Amino acid sequence: VKYPEGHTSKGVLPEVLAPEVLKGIAQKRPEMVPAALDARLARQLRNCCPHLLFCIMRRRAQKEARQRAAHQLTDKKSE
């Protein structure tokens, strides 16, 4: 399956994640968020100011929809 660029299903290789998990266990962390910085920031923003996060996400979705529409138009013109 090929996902569009920026899709949220980006994964982390087990070889990269496993040492981080082990380190978290060794440090007895009660919680660990194995995600990119932007995802961790979004999680914090959702906790402290959910309305702002949802506004940002709505604008991002609208921008991506416009880009997809423009891309589809250029694909149709090239046919």
N, C-alpha and C positions, 0 to 999 in steps of 0.2 A: 504494500500500500504506500503510495506516495502522498505525503501531506504537503499542503501549501507552506511556503516559508512563513515562519513565525507561529506555526500551529502549536497549541499548548501540549501536545503529546510528546514533547521532546523528552527523551529518556537519558539516564545516566548509566554508563557502563558499570557492571558489577565490580570490576577491578578498581574503579574509582570510588564507588560508594562504600564498598566493604570496609576499607580502612577507616573511613569517617564514622561508620556505625560502631566499629570496634573501639575507636577513640571515645565516642560518646558513652559507650557502656563502661569503659575503664574510668571515665570521669564522673560516672553515676549521674549523668544528665537525665532529668525526668522527661524531657521532651527534646526532640531533634527535628529540624525541618531541612531535609536534604534537597534543597531547591536553589535555583539561581537567585542572585541578589534581588532582581526585580520582583520575583515571586515572593520572597521573604518580606520585602517592603510592602507589597500589596496586601499581604496577610496582616501586617501591623496596621496598615491604613484602614483595613476593614474593621479591625478591632476598635480603633480610636475614632474614626470618622468615616463610617460606611457610605454616607451620602456622597462624599467627595470621590471615593473609589468608584462608585457606580456611575457617577458623571464622567469620570475619566474613561472607564470601560465602554460606556455608551459612545463617546466620541471616537474611541479607537475602533469600535465595531463599524461605525458609520464611515470612517475613513477607509477601512478595509473593504467595505461593500462598494464604495466609489471606485477604488482601485481595481476590484474584480470586474466591475461593470465596464470600466475603461479597457481593461485587458481583453474582455470578451468582444468588445467592439472592434479592437484592432485585429483580433483573430478572424472575425467575420469579414473584415475588409481585405485581408490577405488571402482569402479563399478564392 
